[in-house]
Amino acid sequence: MGALLRAAAQRLADAGVASPRADAEELLAEALGSTRAAVVLAGLRGDAGPDEGRRRAFRELVARRARRTPLQHLTGRAGFRGLELRVGPGVFVPRPETEGLAGAAVLAAEQAAEREGRPAVVVDLCTGSGAVALAVAAEVPRARVLGVELSEDALAWARLNATSLGALPPLAGRAGGAVEVVAGDAATALPELDGAVDVVVSNPPYIPPGAVPVDPEVRDHDPHVALFGGGDDGLAVPRAVLARAAALLRPGGVVLVEHAEVQQPALLAALAGPAWTGAEGAADLTGRPRRVRAVRVGAPGAGGPPGRGAESCHDARS
């Protein structure tokens, strides 16, 4: 077992995979129908390797990973704040750095529920796989969570995750399901909730049009609709999200948006208008500036949704 894993890890390292040993262990677990913990333990014990059929399956998985197919596409799952999400082609694979965004949304939802004495209403715009929405639903029992997604492929993954995770603790038995997944453009979605939402959170597409992701796993496999934010600076979609949040949020509601590390000043400037107060940036787990937060002021909808002259999420992604 140990020699099999060492050879696989070396092949992945030679291919430029950032975590070759961990990936080799995950892939062997997949081939065996087991868990990574069991594979690690078997390696430490010096157990004999698998039979030839499972070795072939493992070698094929390693070969595909060496060609930089995302690990999550090979296993069909991605971990996110203790949840195991189903992912694959057609949906953005959730990243560990986005767990900070989800944590900030959890805190904002908890505070809103405590302050208002009722379930918090949380909307996740550009929900993708549903990762952030489901994390909030799992960690804040007193919350009604809605996820909005435009892409039909991503929408299918979000609904699959909402259904499958909704049958498991701590999401089982929630009124209305784990998360309400809604098909729609993040720039215009849920007009019936204008002025009634406590938290709007979003990890929208934000990569500028001329910036090509370095990692093949992102460049060649994540859907471009989930990557490129439109406009010269990649911020057309994030700005549309902020405009929609201004209409959705009640006074005192919170907006949280993830962005690229060079975009924080531009988004803080967008939050300097009369619709917002307390705008601030925050860093991810690596210390890079990666999200903004602000509080809605004034009458609901005063900031207004984007007009026909503004670029909507659908327009920017086309």
VEXZAPA-684365 format. One record per residue: residue in one letter; residue number from 1; z, y, x of N, C-alpha, C in turn. Coordinates in steps of 0.2 Angstrom, whole numbers, m for minus. Layout:
# VEXZAPA-684365
(pt A; NUM; (Z; Y; X); (Z; Y; X); (Z; Y; X))
...
***
This chain:
# VEXZAPA-684365
(pt M; 1; (0; m6; 4); (0; 0; 0); (0; 6; 4))
(pt G; 2; (4; 6; 10); (5; 12; 14); (m2; 14; 17))
(pt A; 3; (m5; 8; 20); (m11; 9; 24); (m17; 12; 19))
(pt L; 4; (m17; 9; 13); (m22; 12; 8); (m21; 19; 6))
(pt L; 5; (m15; 21; 5); (m13; 28; 4); (m15; 33; 10))
(pt R; 6; (m13; 30; 16); (m15; 34; 22); (m22; 35; 23))
(pt A; 7; (m26; 30; 22); (m33; 31; 22); (m36; 36; 17))
(pt A; 8; (m34; 35; 11); (m36; 39; 6); (m34; 47; 7))
(pt A; 9; (m28; 48; 9); (m26; 55; 11); (m30; 58; 16))
(pt Q; 10; (m32; 54; 21); (m36; 56; 27); (m43; 58; 25))
(pt R; 11; (m46; 54; 20); (m52; 56; 18); (m52; 62; 14))
(pt L; 12; (m47; 63; 10); (m46; 69; 6); (m45; 75; 10))
(pt A; 13; (m41; 74; 15); (m40; 80; 20); (m46; 82; 24))
(pt D; 14; (m50; 77; 26); (m56; 78; 29); (m61; 82; 24))
(pt A; 15; (m60; 81; 18); (m65; 85; 13); (m62; 92; 11))
(pt G; 16; (m56; 94; 14); (m54; 100; 13); (m49; 101; 7))
(pt V; 17; (m47; 95; 4); (m42; 95; m2); (m35; 98; 1))
(pt A; 18; (m32; 102; m3); (m26; 106; 0); (m20; 101; 0))
(pt S; 19; (m20; 96; m5); (m14; 92; m5); (m16; 85; m5))
(pt P; 20; (m18; 82; 1); (m22; 76; 1); (m17; 70; m1))
(pt R; 21; (m11; 70; 2); (m6; 64; 1); (m4; 64; m7))
(pt A; 22; (m2; 70; m9); (0; 70; m16); (m6; 68; m21))
(pt D; 23; (m12; 70; m19); (m18; 68; m24); (m19; 61; m23))
(pt A; 24; (m19; 58; m17); (m20; 51; m16); (m15; 47; m20))
(pt E; 25; (m9; 49; m20); (m3; 46; m24); (m5; 46; m32))
(pt E; 26; (m7; 52; m34); (m8; 53; m41); (m14; 48; m43))
(pt L; 27; (m19; 48; m39); (m25; 44; m40); (m24; 37; m40))
(pt L; 28; (m20; 34; m36); (m18; 27; m36); (m14; 26; m42))
(pt A; 29; (m9; 30; m44); (m6; 29; m50); (m10; 29; m56))
(pt E; 30; (m16; 33; m56); (m21; 32; m61); (m24; 26; m61))
(pt A; 31; (m26; 23; m55); (m30; 17; m55); (m25; 11; m57))
(pt L; 32; (m19; 12; m56); (m14; 6; m57); (m12; 7; m64))
(pt G; 33; (m13; 12; m68); (m10; 13; m74); (m2; 14; m74))
(pt S; 34; (0; 18; m68); (7; 18; m67); (9; 26; m66))
(pt T; 35; (14; 27; m62); (16; 34; m61); (16; 35; m54))
(pt R; 36; (16; 42; m52); (16; 43; m45); (23; 41; m42))
(pt A; 37; (28; 42; m45); (35; 40; m43); (35; 33; m41))
(pt A; 38; (32; 29; m45); (32; 21; m44); (27; 20; m38))
(pt V; 39; (22; 24; m37); (18; 23; m31); (21; 25; m25))
(pt V; 40; (25; 30; m25); (29; 32; m19); (34; 27; m17))
(pt L; 41; (37; 25; m22); (43; 20; m21); (40; 13; m18))
(pt A; 42; (34; 11; m21); (31; 5; m18); (28; 6; m11))
(pt G; 43; (26; 12; m9); (24; 13; m3); (30; 13; 2))
(pt L; 44; (36; 16; 0); (42; 16; 4); (44; 8; 5))
(pt R; 45; (44; 4; 0); (46; m3; 1); (41; m7; 5))
(pt G; 46; (35; m4; 6); (30; m8; 9); (27; m14; 5))
(pt D; 47; (26; m12; m2); (23; m17; m6); (16; m19; m4))
(pt A; 48; (14; m25; m6); (7; m26; m5); (3; m22; m10))
(pt G; 49; (m4; m21; m8); (m8; m16; m11); (m11; m20; m18))
(pt P; 50; (m14; m16; m22); (m17; m19; m28); (m22; m24; m27))
(pt D; 51; (m24; m27; m32); (m30; m32; m32); (m36; m28; m31))
(pt E; 52; (m42; m32; m29); (m48; m29; m27); (m51; m24; m33))
(pt G; 53; (m50; m26; m39); (m53; m22; m45); (m50; m16; m45))
(pt R; 54; (m43; m15; m44); (m40; m9; m44); (m41; m5; m38))
(pt R; 55; (m42; m8; m32); (m44; m5; m26); (m51; m1; m27))
(pt R; 56; (m56; m5; m30); (m62; m2; m31); (m61; 4; m36))
(pt A; 57; (m57; 4; m41); (m56; 10; m45); (m53; 15; m42))
(pt F; 58; (m48; 14; m37); (m45; 19; m33); (m50; 22; m28))
(pt R; 59; (m54; 18; m25); (m59; 21; m20); (m64; 26; m24))
(pt E; 60; (m66; 24; m30); (m71; 28; m33); (m67; 35; m35))
(pt L; 61; (m61; 34; m37); (m57; 41; m39); (m57; 45; m33))
(pt V; 62; (m55; 42; m27); (m54; 46; m21); (m61; 49; m19))
(pt A; 63; (m67; 45; m20); (m73; 48; m18); (m75; 54; m22))
(pt R; 64; (m73; 54; m29); (m75; 59; m33); (m70; 65; m31))
(pt R; 65; (m64; 64; m30); (m60; 69; m28); (m62; 72; m21))
(pt A; 66; (m65; 68; m17); (m67; 71; m10); (m73; 75; m11))
(pt R; 67; (m77; 74; m17); (m82; 78; m19); (m80; 85; m23))
(pt R; 68; (m73; 85; m23); (m70; 91; m26); (m70; 91; m33))
(pt T; 69; (m71; 86; m37); (m69; 85; m44); (m62; 87; m45))
(pt P; 70; (m60; 91; m49); (m53; 93; m50); (m49; 87; m51))
(pt L; 71; (m43; 86; m48); (m38; 81; m49); (m37; 80; m57))
(pt Q; 72; (m36; 85; m60); (m34; 85; m67); (m40; 82; m71))
(pt H; 73; (m46; 83; m69); (m52; 80; m73); (m52; 72; m72))
(pt L; 74; (m49; 70; m66); (m49; 63; m65); (m43; 59; m68))
(pt T; 75; (m38; 63; m69); (m32; 60; m72); (m32; 62; m80))
(pt G; 76; (m35; 67; m82); (m35; 69; m89); (m29; 73; m91))
(pt R; 77; (m25; 75; m86); (m19; 79; m88); (m17; 84; m83))
(pt A; 78; (m13; 89; m85); (m11; 94; m81); (m3; 96; m83))
(pt G; 79; (1; 96; m78); (8; 98; m79); (9; 105; m80))
(pt F; 80; (13; 108; m85); (14; 115; m86); (21; 116; m89))
(pt R; 81; (25; 119; m85); (32; 120; m87); (35; 114; m91))
(pt G; 82; (35; 108; m88); (37; 102; m91); (33; 99; m96))
(pt L; 83; (28; 102; m98); (23; 99; m103); (18; 95; m99))
(pt E; 84; (15; 90; m102); (9; 86; m100); (3; 88; m104))
(pt L; 85; (m1; 92; m102); (m7; 94; m106); (m13; 90; m105))
(pt R; 86; (m17; 89; m110); (m23; 85; m109); (m29; 90; m107))
(pt V; 87; (m32; 89; m102); (m38; 94; m100); (m44; 90; m97))
(pt G; 88; (m49; 93; m97); (m55; 90; m94); (m61; 95; m94))
(pt P; 89; (m67; 93; m93); (m73; 98; m93); (m73; 102; m99))
(pt G; 90; (m74; 108; m98); (m75; 113; m104); (m69; 117; m105))
(pt V; 91; (m63; 116; m101); (m57; 120; m102); (m54; 122; m95))
(pt F; 92; (m52; 128; m95); (m49; 130; m89); (m42; 126; m87))
(pt V; 93; (m42; 124; m81); (m36; 120; m80); (m30; 125; m78))
(pt P; 94; (m24; 124; m82); (m19; 129; m81); (m16; 128; m74))
(pt R; 95; (m14; 134; m71); (m12; 134; m64); (m4; 136; m64))
(pt P; 96; (m1; 133; m58); (6; 134; m58); (8; 142; m58))
(pt E; 97; (4; 146; m55); (6; 153; m55); (6; 156; m62))
(pt T; 98; (3; 153; m67); (3; 156; m74); (10; 154; m78))
(pt E; 99; (13; 149; m75); (20; 147; m77); (25; 154; m78))
(pt G; 100; (24; 158; m73); (28; 164; m73); (26; 169; m79))
(pt L; 101; (20; 169; m81); (17; 173; m87); (21; 169; m93))
(pt A; 102; (20; 163; m94); (23; 159; m99); (31; 160; m100))
(pt G; 103; (34; 160; m94); (41; 162; m94); (43; 168; m96))
(pt A; 104; (39; 173; m94); (40; 180; m97); (39; 181; m105))
(pt A; 105; (34; 177; m107); (33; 177; m114); (39; 173; m118))
(pt V; 106; (42; 168; m115); (47; 164; m118); (53; 169; m118))
(pt L; 107; (55; 173; m113); (60; 178; m113); (59; 183; m118))
(pt A; 108; (53; 186; m119); (52; 191; m124); (52; 188; m131))
(pt A; 109; (50; 182; m132); (51; 179; m139); (58; 178; m140))
(pt E; 110; (62; 175; m136); (69; 174; m137); (73; 181; m139))
(pt Q; 111; (71; 186; m135); (74; 192; m136); (72; 195; m143))
(pt A; 112; (66; 194; m145); (64; 197; m151); (67; 193; m157))
(pt A; 113; (68; 186; m156); (71; 182; m162); (78; 184; m162))
(pt E; 114; (82; 186; m157); (89; 188; m157); (89; 195; m160))
(pt R; 115; (85; 199; m158); (85; 206; m160); (84; 207; m168))
(pt E; 116; (79; 203; m170); (77; 204; m177); (80; 199; m182))
(pt G; 117; (83; 194; m179); (87; 189; m183); (82; 185; m188))
(pt R; 118; (76; 183; m185); (71; 179; m188); (67; 176; m183))
(pt P; 119; (63; 171; m185); (58; 168; m179); (53; 174; m177))
(pt A; 120; (53; 174; m170); (48; 178; m167); (41; 176; m168))
(pt V; 121; (36; 181; m169); (29; 179; m170); (26; 181; m163))
(pt V; 122; (23; 176; m161); (20; 176; m154); (12; 174; m154))
(pt V; 123; (8; 178; m152); (1; 177; m151); (m2; 176; m144))
(pt D; 124; (m5; 171; m143); (m8; 169; m136); (m15; 170; m137))
(pt L; 125; (m18; 176; m134); (m25; 177; m134); (m29; 174; m128))
(pt C; 126; (m34; 171; m130); (m38; 167; m124); (m34; 161; m122))
(pt T; 127; (m32; 157; m127); (m27; 152; m126); (m29; 146; m122))
(pt G; 128; (m36; 145; m121); (m38; 140; m117); (m36; 133; m119))
(pt S; 129; (m32; 129; m115); (m29; 123; m116); (m23; 123; m121))
(pt G; 130; (m21; 129; m122); (m15; 130; m126); (m8; 130; m122))
(pt A; 131; (m9; 130; m115); (m3; 129; m111); (2; 135; m112))
(pt V; 132; (0; 141; m112); (6; 146; m113); (9; 146; m120))
(pt A; 133; (4; 145; m125); (7; 145; m132); (11; 139; m133))
(pt L; 134; (10; 133; m130); (14; 127; m131); (20; 128; m127))
(pt A; 135; (20; 131; m121); (26; 132; m118); (31; 136; m122))
(pt V; 136; (29; 142; m124); (33; 146; m128); (36; 142; m134))
(pt A; 137; (31; 138; m138); (34; 135; m144); (39; 129; m142))
(pt A; 138; (38; 126; m136); (43; 121; m134); (50; 124; m132))
(pt E; 139; (50; 130; m129); (56; 133; m126); (59; 138; m131))
(pt V; 140; (56; 140; m136); (59; 145; m141); (58; 142; m148))
(pt P; 141; (63; 138; m150); (62; 135; m157); (61; 140; m163))
(pt R; 142; (64; 146; m162); (64; 151; m167); (58; 155; m165))
(pt A; 143; (52; 152; m166); (46; 156; m164); (40; 153; m168))
(pt R; 144; (36; 157; m171); (30; 155; m174); (24; 157; m169))
(pt V; 145; (21; 152; m166); (16; 153; m161); (9; 152; m163))
(pt L; 146; (4; 157; m162); (m3; 156; m163); (m7; 157; m157))
(pt G; 147; (m11; 152; m156); (m16; 153; m150); (m23; 154; m153))
(pt V; 148; (m26; 159; m150); (m33; 161; m152); (m38; 159; m146))
(pt E; 149; (m43; 156; m148); (m48; 154; m143); (m55; 155; m145))
(pt L; 150; (m60; 157; m141); (m67; 158; m143); (m71; 152; m142))
(pt S; 151; (m70; 149; m136); (m75; 144; m134); (m73; 137; m138))
(pt E; 152; (m79; 134; m140); (m78; 128; m144); (m75; 123; m140))
(pt D; 153; (m77; 122; m134); (m75; 117; m130); (m67; 117; m129))
(pt A; 154; (m65; 123; m127); (m58; 125; m125); (m54; 124; m132))
(pt L; 155; (m57; 126; m137); (m53; 126; m144); (m52; 118; m145))
(pt A; 156; (m56; 114; m144); (m55; 107; m145); (m49; 104; m141))
(pt W; 157; (m49; 106; m135); (m43; 104; m130); (m37; 107; m133))
(pt A; 158; (m37; 113; m135); (m31; 116; m137); (m28; 113; m143))
(pt R; 159; (m33; 111; m148); (m31; 108; m154); (m28; 101; m152))
(pt L; 160; (m31; 97; m148); (m29; 91; m146); (m22; 91; m143))
(pt N; 161; (m21; 96; m139); (m14; 97; m136); (m9; 99; m141))
(pt A; 162; (m11; 103; m146); (m6; 105; m151); (m4; 99; m155))
(pt T; 163; (m9; 95; m157); (m8; 89; m161); (m4; 84; m157))
(pt S; 164; (m6; 82; m151); (m2; 77; m147); (5; 79; m145))
(pt L; 165; (5; 85; m143); (12; 87; m141); (17; 89; m147))
(pt G; 166; (13; 90; m152); (17; 92; m158); (21; 86; m161))
(pt A; 167; (19; 80; m159); (22; 74; m161); (28; 72; m156))
(pt L; 168; (29; 76; m151); (34; 74; m146); (40; 79; m146))
(pt P; 169; (46; 77; m144); (51; 82; m143); (49; 87; m137))
(pt P; 170; (51; 93; m137); (55; 97; m142); (51; 100; m148))
(pt L; 171; (44; 98; m148); (40; 101; m153); (39; 98; m160))
(pt A; 172; (42; 91; m160); (41; 88; m166); (45; 91; m172))
(pt G; 173; (42; 91; m178); (45; 93; m184); (45; 100; m185))
(pt R; 174; (42; 104; m181); (41; 111; m182); (37; 113; m188))
(pt A; 175; (40; 117; m192); (36; 120; m198); (29; 123; m196))
(pt G; 176; (24; 120; m199); (17; 123; m197); (14; 120; m191))
(pt G; 177; (18; 115; m188); (15; 112; m182); (17; 115; m175))
(pt A; 178; (16; 112; m170); (18; 115; m163); (15; 122; m162))
(pt V; 179; (9; 123; m163); (6; 129; m162); (0; 129; m167))
(pt E; 180; (m1; 135; m170); (m7; 136; m174); (m13; 138; m170))
(pt V; 181; (m18; 134; m169); (m24; 136; m165); (m29; 139; m169))
(pt V; 182; (m31; 145; m168); (m36; 148; m172); (m42; 150; m168))
(pt A; 183; (m48; 148; m171); (m54; 150; m168); (m56; 157; m169))
(pt G; 184; (m57; 161; m164); (m59; 168; m164); (m59; 172; m158))
(pt D; 185; (m62; 178; m158); (m63; 182; m153); (m56; 186; m152))
(pt A; 186; (m54; 186; m146); (m47; 189; m144); (m48; 197; m146))
(pt A; 187; (m53; 200; m146); (m54; 207; m147); (m53; 209; m154))
(pt T; 188; (m54; 204; m159); (m54; 205; m166); (m50; 201; m170))
(pt A; 189; (m46; 196; m167); (m43; 190; m171); (m37; 193; m175))
(pt L; 190; (m36; 189; m180); (m30; 189; m184); (m28; 196; m187))
(pt P; 191; (m33; 199; m190); (m32; 206; m193); (m26; 206; m198))
(pt E; 192; (m25; 200; m201); (m20; 200; m206); (m13; 200; m203))
(pt L; 193; (m12; 200; m196); (m6; 200; m193); (m5; 207; m190))
(pt D; 194; (m9; 212; m191); (m8; 219; m188); (m2; 221; m190))
(pt G; 195; (2; 224; m184); (8; 227; m185); (14; 222; m187))
(pt A; 196; (13; 215; m186); (18; 210; m188); (20; 206; m182))
(pt V; 197; (17; 207; m176); (18; 202; m170); (23; 205; m166))
(pt D; 198; (27; 200; m163); (33; 202; m158); (30; 202; m151))
(pt V; 199; (26; 197; m149); (24; 196; m142); (17; 194; m142))
(pt V; 200; (13; 198; m138); (6; 196; m137); (5; 194; m130))
(pt V; 201; (3; 188; m128); (3; 186; m121); (m4; 183; m120))
(pt S; 202; (m7; 184; m114); (m14; 182; m113); (m15; 181; m105))
(pt N; 203; (m18; 176; m104); (m21; 174; m97); (m29; 174; m98))
(pt P; 204; (m32; 181; m99); (m39; 181; m100); (m43; 180; m94))
(pt P; 205; (m50; 179; m95); (m54; 179; m90); (m54; 186; m86))
(pt Y; 206; (m54; 187; m80); (m53; 193; m76); (m57; 194; m70))
(pt I; 207; (m61; 188; m68); (m64; 189; m61); (m70; 194; m62))
(pt P; 208; (m71; 198; m57); (m76; 203; m57); (m83; 199; m56))
(pt P; 209; (m89; 202; m59); (m95; 198; m59); (m97; 196; m52))
(pt G; 210; (m96; 200; m47); (m98; 198; m40); (m94; 194; m36))
(pt A; 211; (m88; 192; m38); (m83; 188; m35); (m84; 181; m36))
(pt V; 212; (m86; 177; m32); (m87; 170; m33); (m81; 166; m30))
(pt P; 213; (m77; 162; m35); (m71; 158; m32); (m73; 154; m26))
(pt V; 214; (m68; 154; m22); (m69; 150; m15); (m69; 142; m17))
(pt D; 215; (m64; 140; m20); (m62; 133; m21); (m68; 130; m26))
(pt P; 216; (m71; 125; m23); (m76; 121; m27); (m73; 119; m34))
(pt E; 217; (m67; 117; m34); (m64; 115; m41); (m64; 120; m46))
(pt V; 218; (m63; 126; m44); (m64; 132; m49); (m71; 134; m50))
(pt R; 219; (m75; 135; m44); (m82; 138; m45); (m86; 133; m48))
(pt D; 220; (m86; 126; m47); (m90; 122; m50); (m88; 118; m56))
(pt H; 221; (m82; 119; m58); (m79; 115; m64); (m76; 119; m69))
(pt D; 222; (m72; 124; m67); (m69; 128; m73); (m75; 132; m76))
(pt P; 223; (m75; 132; m83); (m80; 136; m87); (m80; 143; m85))
(pt H; 224; (m86; 146; m84); (m87; 153; m82); (m84; 157; m88))
(pt V; 225; (m85; 155; m94); (m82; 159; m99); (m75; 161; m99))
(pt A; 226; (m71; 156; m95); (m64; 157; m94); (m62; 161; m87))
(pt L; 227; (m68; 162; m83); (m66; 165; m77); (m68; 173; m77))
(pt F; 228; (m74; 174; m79); (m77; 181; m77); (m76; 186; m83))
(pt G; 229; (m72; 191; m81); (m70; 196; m87); (m74; 201; m89))
(pt G; 230; (m80; 202; m86); (m85; 207; m89); (m84; 214; m86))
(pt G; 231; (m89; 218; m86); (m88; 225; m83); (m89; 224; m75))
(pt D; 232; (m89; 230; m72); (m90; 231; m65); (m83; 228; m61))
(pt D; 233; (m78; 229; m65); (m71; 227; m62); (m68; 220; m64))
(pt G; 234; (m72; 217; m69); (m69; 211; m72); (m64; 212; m77))
(pt L; 235; (m63; 218; m79); (m57; 220; m84); (m59; 222; m91))
(pt A; 236; (m66; 220; m93); (m68; 222; m99); (m64; 218; m104))
(pt V; 237; (m63; 211; m103); (m59; 207; m108); (m52; 209; m108))
(pt P; 238; (m48; 209; m102); (m41; 211; m102); (m40; 218; m106))
(pt R; 239; (m45; 223; m105); (m44; 229; m108); (m45; 228; m116))
(pt A; 240; (m49; 224; m118); (m50; 222; m125); (m44; 219; m128))
(pt V; 241; (m41; 215; m124); (m35; 211; m126); (m29; 216; m127))
(pt L; 242; (m29; 221; m122); (m23; 226; m123); (m25; 230; m129))
(pt A; 243; (m31; 232; m131); (m32; 236; m137); (m31; 232; m143))
(pt R; 244; (m32; 225; m143); (m30; 221; m149); (m23; 220; m149))
(pt A; 245; (m19; 220; m144); (m12; 219; m144); (m9; 226; m147))
(pt A; 246; (m12; 231; m146); (m9; 238; m148); (m9; 237; m156))
(pt A; 247; (m14; 234; m159); (m15; 234; m166); (m10; 228; m169))
(pt L; 248; (m10; 223; m165); (m6; 217; m168); (2; 218; m167))
(pt L; 249; (4; 222; m162); (11; 222; m161); (15; 227; m166))
(pt R; 250; (21; 225; m168); (25; 230; m171); (28; 234; m166))
(pt P; 251; (31; 240; m168); (35; 244; m163); (40; 240; m160))
(pt G; 252; (41; 241; m153); (45; 237; m149); (43; 230; m147))
(pt G; 253; (37; 228; m150); (34; 222; m147); (31; 222; m140))
(pt V; 254; (30; 217; m137); (29; 216; m130); (22; 213; m129))
(pt V; 255; (18; 216; m124); (12; 213; m122); (13; 211; m115))
(pt L; 256; (10; 205; m113); (10; 202; m106); (3; 200; m105))
(pt V; 257; (0; 202; m99); (m6; 200; m97); (m7; 198; m90))
(pt E; 258; (m10; 192; m88); (m11; 190; m82); (m17; 193; m79))
(pt H; 259; (m18; 194; m72); (m24; 198; m69); (m24; 195; m62))
(pt A; 260; (m30; 197; m59); (m30; 196; m52); (m26; 201; m48))
(pt E; 261; (m24; 199; m42); (m19; 203; m38); (m21; 210; m36))
(pt V; 262; (m28; 211; m36); (m30; 218; m35); (m31; 222; m41))
(pt Q; 263; (m29; 220; m47); (m31; 223; m53); (m25; 227; m57))
(pt Q; 264; (m19; 226; m54); (m13; 228; m57); (m13; 236; m58))
(pt P; 265; (m15; 240; m53); (m15; 247; m54); (m20; 249; m60))
(pt A; 266; (m25; 246; m60); (m30; 248; m66); (m27; 246; m73))
(pt L; 267; (m24; 240; m73); (m21; 239; m80); (m15; 243; m81))
(pt L; 268; (m11; 245; m76); (m5; 249; m78); (m8; 256; m80))
(pt A; 269; (m13; 258; m77); (m16; 264; m79); (m18; 264; m87))
(pt A; 270; (m21; 258; m89); (m23; 257; m96); (m17; 257; m100))
(pt L; 271; (m11; 255; m98); (m5; 255; m102); (m1; 262; m102))
(pt A; 272; (m4; 267; m99); (m1; 273; m98); (m2; 278; m104))
(pt G; 273; (m6; 275; m109); (m7; 279; m115); (m2; 280; m120))
(pt P; 274; (m2; 283; m125); (3; 284; m130); (5; 278; m134))
(pt A; 275; (1; 273; m134); (3; 267; m138); (8; 263; m134))
(pt W; 276; (10; 264; m128); (14; 260; m124); (19; 264; m120))
(pt T; 277; (25; 260; m119); (30; 263; m114); (33; 257; m110))
(pt G; 278; (36; 259; m105); (39; 254; m100); (34; 250; m97))
(pt A; 279; (28; 252; m95); (23; 248; m92); (26; 246; m85))
(pt E; 280; (25; 240; m83); (27; 238; m76); (23; 231; m74))
(pt G; 281; (23; 231; m68); (19; 225; m65); (25; 220; m63))
(pt A; 282; (22; 214; m62); (27; 208; m59); (22; 204; m55))
(pt A; 283; (26; 200; m51); (23; 196; m46); (23; 188; m48))
(pt D; 284; (19; 184; m45); (19; 177; m47); (24; 174; m42))
(pt L; 285; (24; 167; m42); (29; 163; m37); (27; 164; m30))
(pt T; 286; (21; 166; m28); (19; 167; m21); (20; 175; m19))
(pt G; 287; (23; 179; m24); (24; 186; m22); (18; 191; m23))
(pt R; 288; (13; 188; m26); (7; 192; m27); (7; 196; m34))
(pt P; 289; (5; 202; m34); (5; 205; m41); (0; 202; m46))
(pt R; 290; (3; 199; m51); (m2; 195; m55); (m1; 196; m63))
(pt R; 291; (4; 200; m65); (4; 202; m72); (7; 208; m74))
(pt V; 292; (6; 211; m80); (8; 217; m82); (12; 216; m89))
(pt R; 293; (17; 221; m90); (21; 220; m96); (22; 227; m99))
(pt A; 294; (21; 228; m105); (23; 235; m109); (25; 234; m116))
(pt V; 295; (28; 239; m118); (31; 239; m125); (28; 243; m129))
(pt R; 296; (26; 241; m136); (23; 245; m141); (27; 250; m143))
(pt V; 297; (24; 256; m144); (28; 262; m147); (24; 264; m153))
(pt G; 298; (27; 269; m157); (24; 272; m163); (22; 267; m168))
(pt A; 299; (17; 270; m173); (16; 266; m179); (11; 260; m177))
(pt P; 300; (12; 255; m180); (8; 249; m179); (0; 251; m180))
(pt G; 301; (m4; 249; m175); (m11; 250; m175); (m13; 257; m173))
(pt A; 302; (m8; 261; m170); (m10; 268; m168); (m15; 268; m162))
(pt G; 303; (m14; 262; m158); (m18; 262; m152); (m25; 260; m154))
(pt G; 304; (m26; 256; m160); (m32; 255; m163); (m36; 249; m159))
(pt P; 305; (m39; 245; m163); (m43; 239; m160); (m49; 242; m157))
(pt P; 306; (m53; 239; m153); (m59; 242; m149); (m64; 243; m155))
(pt G; 307; (m67; 249; m154); (m73; 250; m159); (m79; 247; m157))
(pt R; 308; (m84; 248; m160); (m91; 245; m159); (m93; 247; m152))
(pt G; 309; (m91; 253; m149); (m93; 255; m143); (m89; 251; m137))
(pt A; 310; (m84; 248; m139); (m80; 244; m134); (m83; 237; m133))
(pt E; 311; (m82; 235; m127); (m84; 228; m126); (m79; 223; m128))
(pt S; 312; (m81; 219; m133); (m76; 213; m135); (m76; 208; m131))
(pt C; 313; (m71; 203; m132); (m71; 197; m127); (m78; 193; m128))
(pt H; 314; (m80; 193; m134); (m87; 189; m135); (m92; 192; m131))
(pt D; 315; (m93; 199; m132); (m98; 202; m128); (m98; 202; m121))
(pt A; 316; (m92; 202; m118); (m91; 202; m111); (m92; 195; m108))
(pt R; 317; (m91; 190; m112); (m92; 183; m109); (m99; 181; m110))
(pt S; 318; (m103; 184; m114); (m110; 181; m115); (m114; 182; m109))
***
